[in-house]
Amino acid sequence: MVGGGHDHDYERFAPQTPDGAADPTRGIREFVVGTGDKNHRPFGSPKPNSELRDATAFGVLKLTLKPKAYDWQFIPEPGKSFTDSGSGACH
């Protein structure tokens, strides 16, 4: 799993190789969480393996790390309804 906050939005990618090829078995999941208190940035065309995108809510990404797995939950600012959550296996 890798995270970044370079854009002012939220985006979750499916597990992929370092070259960007989908790899559901051994790939690395990426999150872009630039949802602090700056203006949102509009999205361009979706990148390969993008699963979910939002540029309407500020918030935080809560990660729960386990010995062989992880859970994620996007918690939006009060009054916003966008959420995201799930889990993945570590390998």
Number of C-alpha atoms within 10 A of each C-alpha: 14 9 14 12 14 10 16 22 24 27 23 18 21 20 22 20 14 10 6 15 13 18 15 12 11 13 18 20 19 18 20 19 22 24 25 15 9 10 13 18 15 11 14 6 5 11 9 12 17 14 12 13 17 20 18 18 21 24 21 16 20 12 14 11 13 10 7 9 12 15 14 16 15 19 18 18 14 9 7 12 10 16 13 16 12 10 13 15 13 15 9
